[in-house]
Amino acid sequence: MLRNLIGYLDSVKARDPAPRSRAEILLYPGVWALAFHRIAHRLYRARLFFLARAVNHLARFLTGNDIHPGARIGRRFFIDHGFTVIGETAEIGDDVTLYQNVTLGGTDPANGIAGKRHPTLHDGVIVGSGAQVLGPVQVGARARVGANAVVTKNVPEGATMVGIPARQMLVDVTAYQREFVPYGTPCSDCFDPEKQKLEMLQCEVEQLQKRLAELMVERQTPRLPDADALFKDRDRA
């Protein structure tokens, strides 16, 4: 158990450069929220629903994180800061990172998936602050959800999602190959798909303006009559 705890604390330190020691990480509300959830989940599986809820409410009061006792969470899960909400049927894989104000919420189950209302996050997923992942969607392994994005559809493995609704964006290979990207996306707007579209449109407009200017110059330039045509006209005369 001690070895597992040390491994978990080291995994948190690898994702957060702020703590100076393992002991400091033990003060993190996200760490305590996960510890309380482990207890509440055991009670939930034992069908002691009231006790599970009591532990859940105590954890929410102490840590600011609301994790339903029924949620299934893998190893080395880390909530950075807090104020996160995780629904009852949510499933979270190993090495998943959530930042503050993330919601793994549910939607109307009238979508053909009975009983499954909340998302599934596979191994290595990173969800940025303020993001909302709603409904029984699948977020593929190593996918990244940018800050304030709203995900309502399945996310491919390794994809980086931004915007409302969330859409996949292009990421420079040097940023993509990093083991961990804080807040789920590179800290640059040069890969925003909307900005890329605007830049492409701007280039097309500039090319059209240049061509239009050339045509206007050609139209305004007086043309001398062709000498051969003059001789032909004189011969006819």
C-alpha distance (Angstrom), angle and dihedral (degrees) to the residues before:
residue distance angle dihedral
M1 . . .
L2 3.81 . .
R3 3.80 90.4 .
N4 3.80 90.6 51.8
L5 3.81 91.2 48.8
I6 3.81 92.1 50.5
G7 3.80 90.5 48.2
Y8 3.78 90.5 50.7
L9 3.81 93.4 49.1
D10 3.80 90.5 48.9
S11 3.82 90.3 51.3
V12 3.81 89.5 53.3
K13 3.81 91.4 49.2
A14 3.80 89.5 51.7
R15 3.81 89.1 57.8
D16 3.80 98.4 39.3
P17 3.83 120.3 46.0
A18 3.82 93.5 -169.8
P19 3.84 102.9 83.8
R20 3.79 118.1 82.4
S21 3.80 95.7 -161.8
R22 3.79 143.0 13.3
A23 3.79 89.8 -107.8
E24 3.80 90.1 60.9
I25 3.81 90.3 54.8
L26 3.80 89.0 57.2
L27 3.81 87.2 68.8
Y28 3.81 93.4 58.3
P29 3.84 113.2 115.7
G30 3.80 90.3 -141.6
V31 3.79 91.0 58.5
W32 3.80 91.9 50.0
A33 3.80 91.1 45.4
L34 3.80 89.6 56.8
A35 3.82 91.5 47.0
F36 3.80 91.6 52.1
H37 3.78 90.2 46.3
R38 3.80 91.8 55.1
I39 3.81 88.2 57.6
A40 3.81 94.2 43.3
H41 3.80 91.9 48.1
R42 3.81 92.0 53.5
L43 3.79 89.7 51.5
Y44 3.81 90.2 47.1
R45 3.79 92.3 52.4
A46 3.79 88.6 49.3
R47 3.83 86.7 55.5
L48 3.78 91.7 -115.7
F49 3.77 89.7 135.4
F50 3.79 98.6 163.6
L51 3.81 93.4 52.1
A52 3.80 90.0 45.1
R53 3.79 89.9 53.4
A54 3.79 91.5 46.9
V55 3.81 90.9 55.3
N56 3.81 89.1 45.6
H57 3.81 92.6 53.6
L58 3.81 91.8 46.5
A59 3.79 89.7 51.4
R60 3.79 91.5 49.3
F61 3.80 90.7 50.5
L62 3.81 93.3 49.2
T63 3.82 101.5 37.3
G64 3.80 107.5 22.7
N65 3.82 91.0 -125.5
D66 3.81 121.4 116.3
I67 3.81 111.7 -155.7
H68 3.79 115.1 169.1
P69 3.82 111.4 -127.7
G70 3.80 90.3 -125.3
A71 3.81 95.2 59.8
R72 3.80 114.3 110.2
I73 3.80 113.7 -136.4
G74 3.80 128.4 -175.2
R75 3.79 131.9 -147.0
R76 3.80 127.6 -55.7
F77 3.80 94.0 13.4
F78 3.80 112.6 169.6
I79 3.81 132.0 -167.3
D80 3.79 108.9 -165.8
H81 3.82 110.1 -147.8
G82 3.82 104.4 -22.9
F83 3.81 150.2 -121.7
T84 3.79 91.1 120.9
V85 3.81 125.7 151.0
I86 3.81 121.8 -152.8
G87 3.80 120.1 -177.0
E88 3.78 131.2 -133.8
T89 3.82 100.4 -99.7
A90 3.80 96.2 38.1
E91 3.80 116.3 127.7
I92 3.79 122.0 -158.5
G93 3.80 126.1 -171.0
D94 3.80 130.7 -151.1
D95 3.82 125.5 -57.7
V96 3.81 94.3 12.9
T97 3.82 119.0 158.9
L98 3.80 126.5 -158.4
Y99 3.77 124.3 -176.0
Q100 3.80 127.4 -152.7
N101 3.80 124.2 -53.0
V102 3.80 95.4 14.1
T103 3.81 118.9 153.1
L104 3.78 124.0 -157.9
G105 3.78 92.0 -170.4
G106 3.77 139.5 172.6
T107 3.77 134.4 -118.9
D108 3.79 135.7 -162.6
P109 3.83 105.7 -54.4
A110 3.82 90.9 -142.6
N111 3.80 89.1 105.2
G112 3.77 98.8 96.0
I113 3.80 96.8 -92.7
A114 3.78 105.1 104.2
G115 3.78 115.6 -148.9
K116 3.80 95.8 -2.6
R117 3.80 108.2 106.8
H118 3.79 103.8 149.0
P119 3.80 135.6 61.7
T120 3.79 131.5 -91.3
L121 3.80 116.8 -134.9
H122 3.78 114.7 -163.4
D123 3.81 127.2 -149.9
G124 3.79 119.4 -51.3
V125 3.81 98.1 10.4
I126 3.82 118.1 156.6
V127 3.82 119.9 -158.0
G128 3.80 117.6 -168.1
S129 3.78 126.6 -137.2
G130 3.78 117.7 -69.5
A131 3.80 94.2 10.7
Q132 3.80 120.8 144.5
V133 3.80 121.6 -150.3
L134 3.79 106.5 -172.3
G135 3.76 133.1 -171.9
P136 3.81 133.9 2.6
V137 3.81 93.6 -44.1
Q138 3.79 126.6 146.6
V139 3.81 117.7 -126.2
G140 3.79 106.6 -161.9
A141 3.79 125.7 -128.8
R142 3.82 115.7 -74.7
A143 3.80 91.4 7.5
R144 3.80 119.1 147.7
V145 3.78 127.0 -145.7
G146 3.78 113.7 -160.5
A147 3.79 125.8 -134.0
N148 3.83 115.4 -70.6
A149 3.80 92.9 3.3
V150 3.81 118.6 145.8
V151 3.80 113.6 -142.8
T152 3.80 117.7 -164.9
K153 3.82 100.1 151.1
N154 3.80 134.8 56.3
V155 3.80 115.7 -75.1
P156 3.83 118.7 -141.8
E157 3.78 120.7 -123.3
G158 3.80 111.8 -82.8
A159 3.82 94.3 7.1
T160 3.80 124.7 141.9
M161 3.81 113.6 -141.2
V162 3.81 128.6 -162.9
G163 3.79 138.2 165.7
I164 3.81 139.7 29.5
P165 2.94 107.9 -42.9
A166 3.78 93.1 21.3
R167 3.79 116.6 -111.7
Q168 3.77 131.7 -179.0
M169 3.79 117.6 -97.2
L170 3.78 134.4 -162.9
V171 3.79 116.4 -107.0
D172 3.78 127.7 -163.7
V173 3.80 110.6 -108.0
T174 3.82 93.0 -122.2
A175 3.80 90.2 57.8
Y176 3.81 93.8 41.4
Q177 3.80 93.8 53.6
R178 3.81 93.3 56.1
E179 3.79 112.6 111.1
F180 3.78 93.0 -131.9
V181 3.80 131.1 18.8
P182 3.83 114.1 -167.9
Y183 3.82 114.4 -124.0
G184 3.79 90.3 7.3
T185 3.80 100.0 -85.4
P186 3.81 138.2 64.6
C187 3.81 111.7 -93.6
S188 3.79 93.6 -111.8
D189 3.77 135.4 88.2
C190 3.81 95.3 -147.4
F191 3.80 90.7 97.8
D192 3.79 96.5 51.5
P193 3.81 106.3 125.9
E194 3.80 92.0 -145.2
K195 3.79 90.9 54.1
Q196 3.79 90.0 48.2
K197 3.81 90.5 53.8
L198 3.81 91.2 49.6
E199 3.80 91.2 49.7
M200 3.82 90.9 50.6
L201 3.81 91.0 49.6
Q202 3.79 90.3 48.0
C203 3.82 90.6 53.5
E204 3.80 91.1 49.7
V205 3.80 91.7 49.4
E206 3.81 91.1 50.1
Q207 3.82 91.0 50.8
L208 3.81 91.3 48.9
Q209 3.80 91.5 48.8
K210 3.79 90.9 50.8
R211 3.81 92.3 49.4
L212 3.81 91.5 46.9
A213 3.82 90.6 52.2
E214 3.81 90.3 51.6
L215 3.80 91.4 50.8
M216 3.82 91.4 49.3
V217 3.81 90.9 52.0
E218 3.79 91.0 48.9
R219 3.79 91.2 50.4
Q220 3.81 94.6 48.7
T221 3.82 95.5 47.3
P222 3.87 110.1 94.8
R223 3.77 114.3 -125.3
L224 3.81 122.5 -140.3
P225 3.79 115.6 -132.3
D226 3.75 115.9 -100.6
A227 3.84 113.2 -100.5
D228 3.79 93.8 -139.3
A229 3.78 90.7 53.5
L230 3.81 90.4 51.8
F231 3.79 92.4 52.4
K232 3.81 91.1 48.3
D233 3.79 90.9 51.1
R234 3.83 90.8 49.4
D235 3.79 92.5 49.3
R236 3.79 90.6 51.9
A237 3.78 89.2 51.0
